[in-house]
């Protein structure tokens, strides 16, 4: 999914794809933090 967005961004130069990538990454980071908190 991320690779597809990155390719689209490189091909089209559309900023929205880059923003979507950033959104995906920040969401995953939050999930990881939540999971880590539950484990401890």
PQR file of N, CA, C, O and H, with PARSE charges and radii, in Angstrom:
ATOM      1  N   UNK A   1       0.839  -1.199   0.000 -0.4000 1.5000
ATOM      2  CA  UNK A   1       0.000   0.000   0.000 -0.0000 2.0000
ATOM      3  C   UNK A   1       0.875   1.251   0.000  0.5500 1.7000
ATOM      4  O   UNK A   1       0.688   2.163  -0.805 -0.5500 1.4000
ATOM      5  N   UNK A   2       1.841   1.268   0.930 -0.4000 1.5000
ATOM      6  CA  UNK A   2       2.708   2.436   1.031 -0.0000 2.0000
ATOM      7  C   UNK A   2       3.516   2.611  -0.250  0.5500 1.7000
ATOM      8  O   UNK A   2       3.678   3.725  -0.750 -0.5500 1.4000
ATOM      9  H   UNK A   2       1.993   0.527   1.584  0.4000 1.0000
ATOM     10  N   UNK A   3       4.022   1.492  -0.773 -0.4000 1.5000
ATOM     11  CA  UNK A   3       4.818   1.557  -2.000 -0.0000 2.0000
ATOM     12  C   UNK A   3       4.001   2.116  -3.148  0.5500 1.7000
ATOM     13  O   UNK A   3       4.495   2.921  -3.938 -0.5500 1.4000
ATOM     14  H   UNK A   3       3.891   0.587  -0.367  0.4000 1.0000
ATOM     15  N   UNK A   4       2.745   1.686  -3.239 -0.4000 1.5000
ATOM     16  CA  UNK A   4       1.871   2.164  -4.309 -0.0000 2.0000
ATOM     17  C   UNK A   4       1.686   3.669  -4.215  0.5500 1.7000
ATOM     18  O   UNK A   4       1.785   4.376  -5.218 -0.5500 1.4000
ATOM     19  H   UNK A   4       2.344   1.032  -2.597  0.4000 1.0000
ATOM     20  N   UNK A   5       1.416   4.158  -3.009 -0.4000 1.5000
ATOM     21  CA  UNK A   5       1.237   5.595  -2.810 -0.0000 2.0000
ATOM     22  C   UNK A   5       2.509   6.338  -3.184  0.5500 1.7000
ATOM     23  O   UNK A   5       2.455   7.392  -3.819 -0.5500 1.4000
ATOM     24  H   UNK A   5       1.335   3.584  -2.194  0.4000 1.0000
ATOM     25  N   UNK A   6       3.662   5.787  -2.788 -0.4000 1.5000
ATOM     26  CA  UNK A   6       4.934   6.439  -3.065 -0.0000 2.0000
ATOM     27  C   UNK A   6       5.170   6.521  -4.571  0.5500 1.7000
ATOM     28  O   UNK A   6       5.623   7.548  -5.076 -0.5500 1.4000
ATOM     29  H   UNK A   6       3.706   4.932  -2.272  0.4000 1.0000
ATOM     30  N   UNK A   7       4.862   5.436  -5.287 -0.4000 1.5000
ATOM     31  CA  UNK A   7       5.034   5.434  -6.746 -0.0000 2.0000
ATOM     32  C   UNK A   7       4.118   6.457  -7.388  0.5500 1.7000
ATOM     33  O   UNK A   7       4.528   7.189  -8.289 -0.5500 1.4000
ATOM     34  H   UNK A   7       4.494   4.602  -4.877  0.4000 1.0000
ATOM     35  N   UNK A   8       2.873   6.508  -6.923 -0.4000 1.5000
ATOM     36  CA  UNK A   8       1.926   7.487  -7.457 -0.0000 2.0000
ATOM     37  C   UNK A   8       2.433   8.898  -7.223  0.5500 1.7000
ATOM     38  O   UNK A   8       2.338   9.752  -8.105 -0.5500 1.4000
ATOM     39  H   UNK A   8       2.540   5.914  -6.191  0.4000 1.0000
ATOM     40  N   UNK A   9       2.974   9.147  -6.033 -0.4000 1.5000
ATOM     41  CA  UNK A   9       3.483  10.471  -5.695 -0.0000 2.0000
ATOM     42  C   UNK A   9       4.637  10.842  -6.615  0.5500 1.7000
ATOM     43  O   UNK A   9       4.707  11.967  -7.109 -0.5500 1.4000
ATOM     44  H   UNK A   9       3.051   8.453  -5.317  0.4000 1.0000
ATOM     45  N   UNK A  10       5.548   9.888  -6.847 -0.4000 1.5000
ATOM     46  CA  UNK A  10       6.690  10.160  -7.719 -0.0000 2.0000
ATOM     47  C   UNK A  10       6.239  10.396  -9.155  0.5500 1.7000
ATOM     48  O   UNK A  10       6.786  11.250  -9.854 -0.5500 1.4000
ATOM     49  H   UNK A  10       5.491   8.973  -6.446  0.4000 1.0000
ATOM     50  N   UNK A  11       5.236   9.632  -9.591 -0.4000 1.5000
ATOM     51  CA  UNK A  11       4.775   9.737 -10.975 -0.0000 2.0000
ATOM     52  C   UNK A  11       4.030  11.044 -11.217  0.5500 1.7000
ATOM     53  O   UNK A  11       4.260  11.725 -12.216 -0.5500 1.4000
ATOM     54  H   UNK A  11       4.792   8.939  -9.023  0.4000 1.0000
ATOM     55  N   UNK A  12       3.133  11.388 -10.289 -0.4000 1.5000
ATOM     56  CA  UNK A  12       2.236  12.516 -10.527 -0.0000 2.0000
ATOM     57  C   UNK A  12       2.702  13.796  -9.852  0.5500 1.7000
ATOM     58  O   UNK A  12       2.351  14.892 -10.290 -0.5500 1.4000
ATOM     59  H   UNK A  12       2.946  10.834  -9.477  0.4000 1.0000
ATOM     60  N   UNK A  13       3.497  13.665  -8.778 -0.4000 1.5000
ATOM     61  CA  UNK A  13       3.902  14.847  -8.032 -0.0000 2.0000
ATOM     62  C   UNK A  13       2.765  15.422  -7.209  0.5500 1.7000
ATOM     63  O   UNK A  13       2.841  16.555  -6.733 -0.5500 1.4000
ATOM     64  H   UNK A  13       3.782  12.775  -8.422  0.4000 1.0000
ATOM     65  N   UNK A  14       1.696  14.626  -7.041 -0.4000 1.5000
ATOM     66  CA  UNK A  14       0.539  15.096  -6.269 -0.0000 2.0000
ATOM     67  C   UNK A  14       0.861  15.072  -4.780  0.5500 1.7000
ATOM     68  O   UNK A  14       1.270  14.046  -4.236 -0.5500 1.4000
ATOM     69  H   UNK A  14       1.634  13.706  -7.427  0.4000 1.0000
ATOM     70  N   UNK A  15       0.672  16.203  -4.138 -0.4000 1.5000
ATOM     71  CA  UNK A  15       1.001  16.297  -2.719 -0.0000 2.0000
ATOM     72  C   UNK A  15       0.074  15.431  -1.874  0.5500 1.7000
ATOM     73  O   UNK A  15       0.457  14.966  -0.801 -0.5500 1.4000
ATOM     74  H   UNK A  15       0.339  17.036  -4.580  0.4000 1.0000
ATOM     75  N   UNK A  16      -1.149  15.215  -2.364 -0.4000 1.5000
ATOM     76  CA  UNK A  16      -2.122  14.464  -1.556 -0.0000 2.0000
ATOM     77  C   UNK A  16      -1.627  13.042  -1.267  0.5500 1.7000
ATOM     78  O   UNK A  16      -1.897  12.493  -0.199 -0.5500 1.4000
ATOM     79  H   UNK A  16      -1.460  15.593  -3.236  0.4000 1.0000
ATOM     80  N   UNK A  17      -0.904  12.451  -2.221 -0.4000 1.5000
ATOM     81  CA  UNK A  17      -0.382  11.104  -1.982 -0.0000 2.0000
ATOM     82  C   UNK A  17       0.661  11.122  -0.876  0.5500 1.7000
ATOM     83  O   UNK A  17       0.729  10.215  -0.046 -0.5500 1.4000
ATOM     84  H   UNK A  17      -0.685  12.897  -3.089  0.4000 1.0000
ATOM     85  N   UNK A  18       1.483  12.189  -0.884 -0.4000 1.5000
ATOM     86  CA  UNK A  18       2.509  12.317   0.146 -0.0000 2.0000
ATOM     87  C   UNK A  18       1.861  12.492   1.516  0.5500 1.7000
ATOM     88  O   UNK A  18       2.312  11.917   2.507 -0.5500 1.4000
ATOM     89  H   UNK A  18       1.428  12.926  -1.558  0.4000 1.0000
ATOM     90  N   UNK A  19       0.796  13.294   1.559 -0.4000 1.5000
ATOM     91  CA  UNK A  19       0.084  13.517   2.821 -0.0000 2.0000
ATOM     92  C   UNK A  19      -0.544  12.216   3.315  0.5500 1.7000
ATOM     93  O   UNK A  19      -0.536  11.935   4.513 -0.5500 1.4000
ATOM     94  H   UNK A  19       0.430  13.761   0.754  0.4000 1.0000
ATOM     95  N   UNK A  20      -1.089  11.422   2.390 -0.4000 1.5000
ATOM     96  CA  UNK A  20      -1.665  10.126   2.765 -0.0000 2.0000
ATOM     97  C   UNK A  20      -0.593   9.221   3.371  0.5500 1.7000
ATOM     98  O   UNK A  20      -0.832   8.540   4.368 -0.5500 1.4000
ATOM     99  H   UNK A  20      -1.096  11.650   1.416  0.4000 1.0000
ATOM    100  N   UNK A  21       0.597   9.224   2.753 -0.4000 1.5000
ATOM    101  CA  UNK A  21       1.704   8.434   3.280 -0.0000 2.0000
ATOM    102  C   UNK A  21       2.011   8.843   4.714  0.5500 1.7000
ATOM    103  O   UNK A  21       2.143   7.997   5.599 -0.5500 1.4000
ATOM    104  H   UNK A  21       0.792   9.777   1.943  0.4000 1.0000
ATOM    105  N   UNK A  22       2.121  10.150   4.933 -0.4000 1.5000
ATOM    106  CA  UNK A  22       2.438  10.662   6.271 -0.0000 2.0000
ATOM    107  C   UNK A  22       1.363  10.230   7.264  0.5500 1.7000
ATOM    108  O   UNK A  22       1.664   9.836   8.390 -0.5500 1.4000
ATOM    109  H   UNK A  22       2.014  10.837   4.214  0.4000 1.0000
ATOM    110  N   UNK A  23       0.103  10.309   6.830 -0.4000 1.5000
ATOM    111  CA  UNK A  23      -1.007   9.934   7.700 -0.0000 2.0000
ATOM    112  C   UNK A  23      -0.900   8.461   8.094  0.5500 1.7000
ATOM    113  O   UNK A  23      -1.058   8.104   9.261 -0.5500 1.4000
ATOM    114  H   UNK A  23      -0.142  10.629   5.915  0.4000 1.0000
ATOM    115  N   UNK A  24      -0.626   7.611   7.095 -0.4000 1.5000
ATOM    116  CA  UNK A  24      -0.489   6.180   7.363 -0.0000 2.0000
ATOM    117  C   UNK A  24       0.616   5.928   8.380  0.5500 1.7000
ATOM    118  O   UNK A  24       0.446   5.137   9.308 -0.5500 1.4000
ATOM    119  H   UNK A  24      -0.497   7.901   6.147  0.4000 1.0000
ATOM    120  N   UNK A  25       1.761   6.612   8.201 -0.4000 1.5000
ATOM    121  CA  UNK A  25       2.898   6.370   9.083 -0.0000 2.0000
ATOM    122  C   UNK A  25       2.579   6.810  10.502  0.5500 1.7000
ATOM    123  O   UNK A  25       2.915   6.109  11.456 -0.5500 1.4000
ATOM    124  H   UNK A  25       1.899   7.254   7.447  0.4000 1.0000
ATOM    125  N   UNK A  26       1.932   7.968  10.656 -0.4000 1.5000
ATOM    126  CA  UNK A  26       1.637   8.459  12.003 -0.0000 2.0000
ATOM    127  C   UNK A  26       0.616   7.550  12.685  0.5500 1.7000
ATOM    128  O   UNK A  26       0.702   7.320  13.892 -0.5500 1.4000
ATOM    129  H   UNK A  26       1.659   8.537   9.880  0.4000 1.0000
ATOM    130  N   UNK A  27      -0.345   7.032  11.924 -0.4000 1.5000
ATOM    131  CA  UNK A  27      -1.339   6.117  12.496 -0.0000 2.0000
ATOM    132  C   UNK A  27      -0.662   4.861  13.019  0.5500 1.7000
ATOM    133  O   UNK A  27      -0.956   4.400  14.122 -0.5500 1.4000
ATOM    134  H   UNK A  27      -0.414   7.218  10.944  0.4000 1.0000
ATOM    135  N   UNK A  28       0.259   4.300  12.212 -0.4000 1.5000
ATOM    136  CA  UNK A  28       0.916   3.071  12.614 -0.0000 2.0000
ATOM    137  C   UNK A  28       1.766   3.317  13.860  0.5500 1.7000
ATOM    138  O   UNK A  28       1.829   2.462  14.743 -0.5500 1.4000
ATOM    139  H   UNK A  28       0.498   4.674  11.315  0.4000 1.0000
ATOM    140  N   UNK A  29       2.414   4.469  13.939 -0.4000 1.5000
ATOM    141  CA  UNK A  29       3.224   4.798  15.109 -0.0000 2.0000
ATOM    142  C   UNK A  29       2.385   4.829  16.366  0.5500 1.7000
ATOM    143  O   UNK A  29       2.800   4.328  17.412 -0.5500 1.4000
ATOM    144  H   UNK A  29       2.363   5.163  13.222  0.4000 1.0000
ATOM    145  N   UNK A  30       1.198   5.421  16.266 -0.4000 1.5000
ATOM    146  CA  UNK A  30       0.305   5.487  17.424 -0.0000 2.0000
ATOM    147  C   UNK A  30      -0.108   4.079  17.849  0.5500 1.7000
ATOM    148  O   UNK A  30      -0.139   3.774  19.041 -0.5500 1.4000
ATOM    149  H   UNK A  30       0.862   5.828  15.416  0.4000 1.0000
ATOM    150  N   UNK A  31      -0.423   3.225  16.885 -0.4000 1.5000
ATOM    151  CA  UNK A  31      -0.827   1.855  17.200 -0.0000 2.0000
ATOM    152  C   UNK A  31       0.292   1.118  17.929  0.5500 1.7000
ATOM    153  O   UNK A  31       0.047   0.411  18.906 -0.5500 1.4000
ATOM    154  H   UNK A  31      -0.398   3.472  15.917  0.4000 1.0000
ATOM    155  N   UNK A  32       1.520   1.287  17.448 -0.4000 1.5000
ATOM    156  CA  UNK A  32       2.658   0.620  18.077 -0.0000 2.0000
ATOM    157  C   UNK A  32       2.811   1.074  19.521  0.5500 1.7000
ATOM    158  O   UNK A  32       3.059   0.262  20.412 -0.5500 1.4000
ATOM    159  H   UNK A  32       1.719   1.861  16.653  0.4000 1.0000
ATOM    160  N   UNK A  33       2.661   2.370  19.745 -0.4000 1.5000
ATOM    161  CA  UNK A  33       2.809   2.899  21.092 -0.0000 2.0000
ATOM    162  C   UNK A  33       1.734   2.321  22.020  0.5500 1.7000
ATOM    163  O   UNK A  33       2.009   1.965  23.165 -0.5500 1.4000
ATOM    164  H   UNK A  33       2.460   3.029  19.021  0.4000 1.0000
ATOM    165  N   UNK A  34       0.500   2.235  21.498 -0.4000 1.5000
ATOM    166  CA  UNK A  34      -0.599   1.686  22.292 -0.0000 2.0000
ATOM    167  C   UNK A  34      -0.295   0.236  22.674  0.5500 1.7000
ATOM    168  O   UNK A  34      -0.459  -0.162  23.827 -0.5500 1.4000
ATOM    169  H   UNK A  34       0.276   2.524  20.567  0.4000 1.0000
ATOM    170  N   UNK A  35       0.148  -0.542  21.692 -0.4000 1.5000
ATOM    171  CA  UNK A  35       0.437  -1.946  21.928 -0.0000 2.0000
ATOM    172  C   UNK A  35       1.544  -2.093  22.969  0.5500 1.7000
ATOM    173  O   UNK A  35       1.460  -2.937  23.861 -0.5500 1.4000
ATOM    174  H   UNK A  35       0.282  -0.219  20.755  0.4000 1.0000
ATOM    175  N   UNK A  36       2.582  -1.261  22.846 -0.4000 1.5000
ATOM    176  CA  UNK A  36       3.687  -1.319  23.798 -0.0000 2.0000
ATOM    177  C   UNK A  36       3.200  -1.011  25.203  0.5500 1.7000
ATOM    178  O   UNK A  36       3.634  -1.644  26.166 -0.5500 1.4000
ATOM    179  H   UNK A  36       2.649  -0.576  22.122  0.4000 1.0000
ATOM    180  N   UNK A  37       2.297  -0.038  25.327 -0.4000 1.5000
ATOM    181  CA  UNK A  37       1.769   0.332  26.638 -0.0000 2.0000
ATOM    182  C   UNK A  37       0.978  -0.807  27.258  0.5500 1.7000
ATOM    183  O   UNK A  37       1.038  -1.032  28.466 -0.5500 1.4000
ATOM    184  H   UNK A  37       1.945   0.476  24.545  0.4000 1.0000
ATOM    185  N   UNK A  38       0.229  -1.531  26.414 -0.4000 1.5000
ATOM    186  CA  UNK A  38      -0.581  -2.635  26.929 -0.0000 2.0000
ATOM    187  C   UNK A  38       0.305  -3.765  27.453  0.5500 1.7000
ATOM    188  O   UNK A  38      -0.037  -4.434  28.429 -0.5500 1.4000
ATOM    189  H   UNK A  38       0.180  -1.348  25.432  0.4000 1.0000
ATOM    190  N   UNK A  39       1.444  -3.969  26.794 -0.4000 1.5000
ATOM    191  CA  UNK A  39       2.307  -5.083  27.143 -0.0000 2.0000
ATOM    192  C   UNK A  39       2.944  -4.857  28.518  0.5500 1.7000
ATOM    193  O   UNK A  39       3.048  -5.795  29.308 -0.5500 1.4000
ATOM    194  H   UNK A  39       1.722  -3.427  26.001  0.4000 1.0000
ATOM    195  N   UNK A  40       3.365  -3.641  28.808 -0.4000 1.5000
ATOM    196  CA  UNK A  40       4.113  -3.386  30.044 -0.0000 2.0000
ATOM    197  C   UNK A  40       3.219  -3.464  31.276  0.5500 1.7000
ATOM    198  O   UNK A  40       3.694  -3.275  32.396 -0.5500 1.4000
ATOM    199  H   UNK A  40       3.280  -2.879  28.166  0.4000 1.0000
TER
END
